[in-house]
């Protein structure tokens, strides 16, 4: 590791998380053929950002019930992937086969959490910038 680099501070991570939360506004769930099942924005009451303090992770959670109008006629459905979007796809999270979520009935419910982990970000020491 370069001795002239340091980690960004906690306030900077909070700023980055705030940027993500205020701009990455859509989550899409796909089946195992990459076909869209449902796409919802963070304005929907089934979608919620979750943050842990002192963590470099934020999660976008979506709660679906088989009776939701967008999916009830397609049951059973298998959710294999989630995608967080801004304008174009920002990131995919491939859910492993044993983590596929199946909604077989209109009374079924599933909560899916799309976790976004911010990487370690080294920045130059202030002496190096000057």
matplotlib code that plots the C-alpha trace (Angstrom):
import matplotlib.pyplot as plt

x = [0.0, 1.2, 2.2, 1.1, -2.6, -5.1, -8.7, -11.6, -13.3, -16.7, -18.3, -17.2, -18.7, -22.0, -21.9, -21.4, -24.2, -26.5, -25.6, -26.6, -29.8, -30.9, -30.1, -30.3, -34.1, -35.3, -35.0, -35.9, -36.4, -35.7, -36.3, -33.6, -33.9, -33.1, -36.8, -38.1, -40.7, -41.3, -39.6, -40.4, -39.1, -38.1, -41.3, -43.2, -44.1, -42.8, -39.3, -37.0, -33.4, -31.7, -28.5, -26.5, -24.6, -20.8, -21.0, -20.0, -23.1, -26.5, -29.3, -32.4, -35.1, -38.3, -41.2, -43.5, -46.7, -48.1, -51.3, -49.5, -51.3, -48.1, -47.4, -50.6, -51.5, -48.0, -47.8, -45.8, -42.8, -39.1, -36.9, -33.3, -31.7, -32.1, -30.8, -30.5, -30.9, -30.3, -30.7, -29.0, -28.2, -25.9, -25.3, -26.6, -26.7, -27.0, -28.8, -27.4, -29.7, -30.3, -31.3, -33.9, -37.1, -40.3, -43.7, -46.1, -49.3, -51.1, -50.6, -46.8, -44.5, -40.8, -38.3, -35.3, -32.4, -30.0, -26.8, -24.4, -21.0, -18.8, -15.2, -12.2, -11.2, -7.6, -7.0, -3.7, -2.5, -2.9, 0.9, 0.9, -1.9, -0.2]
y = [0.0, 3.5, 5.3, 8.6, 7.4, 7.4, 6.2, 8.7, 9.5, 8.4, 11.7, 11.1, 7.6, 9.1, 11.6, 8.8, 6.8, 9.9, 10.4, 6.7, 6.9, 10.2, 9.1, 5.4, 5.3, 2.1, -1.6, -4.3, -8.0, -10.5, -14.2, -16.8, -15.8, -12.1, -11.2, -8.4, -9.4, -6.1, -2.6, -0.3, 3.1, 4.1, 6.2, 2.9, 1.9, -1.6, -0.3, 1.1, 2.1, 0.6, 2.0, 0.9, 3.6, 3.2, 0.9, 1.3, -0.6, 0.4, -1.9, -1.4, -3.7, -4.6, -6.5, -8.4, -10.3, -12.7, -10.7, -7.5, -6.4, -6.5, -10.1, -11.9, -13.1, -14.5, -16.8, -18.8, -16.6, -17.2, -14.2, -14.8, -11.4, -7.8, -4.8, -1.2, 1.5, 5.2, 5.8, 2.6, -0.4, 0.5, -2.9, -6.5, -8.8, -12.4, -14.4, -18.0, -20.8, -21.9, -18.3, -18.0, -16.6, -18.3, -16.7, -19.6, -18.2, -14.9, -15.2, -15.7, -12.8, -12.3, -9.5, -9.1, -7.0, -5.6, -4.8, -2.1, -2.1, 0.9, -0.1, 1.1, 4.4, 5.6, 9.3, 11.2, 12.8, 16.6, 17.0, 15.2, 17.3, 20.6]
z = [0.0, -0.8, 2.4, 1.0, 0.9, 3.7, 4.0, 3.6, 6.8, 8.1, 7.1, 3.5, 3.5, 4.8, 1.9, -0.6, 0.9, 0.8, -2.9, -3.7, -1.7, -3.3, -6.9, -7.3, -7.3, -9.0, -8.2, -10.7, -10.0, -12.7, -13.2, -14.1, -17.8, -17.0, -17.8, -15.7, -13.1, -11.5, -11.4, -8.6, -7.5, -4.0, -3.8, -3.6, 0.0, -0.6, -1.2, 1.5, 1.9, 5.0, 6.5, 9.4, 11.2, 11.2, 8.2, 4.6, 3.4, 2.4, 1.3, -0.9, 0.4, -1.4, 0.2, -2.3, -1.6, -4.1, -4.2, -5.5, -8.6, -10.8, -10.2, -9.0, -12.5, -13.1, -10.0, -9.3, -9.9, -9.2, -8.5, -9.4, -9.7, -8.5, -10.3, -8.9, -11.5, -11.9, -15.7, -16.9, -14.8, -12.0, -10.6, -10.7, -7.8, -9.0, -6.4, -6.2, -7.2, -3.6, -2.8, -5.6, -4.1, -5.1, -4.6, -5.2, -3.8, -3.5, 0.3, 0.0, 1.0, 0.4, 1.5, -0.8, 0.2, -2.4, -0.5, -1.8, -0.1, -0.6, -1.1, 0.8, -0.9, -0.4, -1.0, -1.1, 2.1, 2.1, 1.9, -1.4, -2.8, -2.0]

ax = plt.figure().add_subplot(projection="3d")
ax.plot(x, y, z, "-o")
ax.set_aspect("equal")
plt.show()
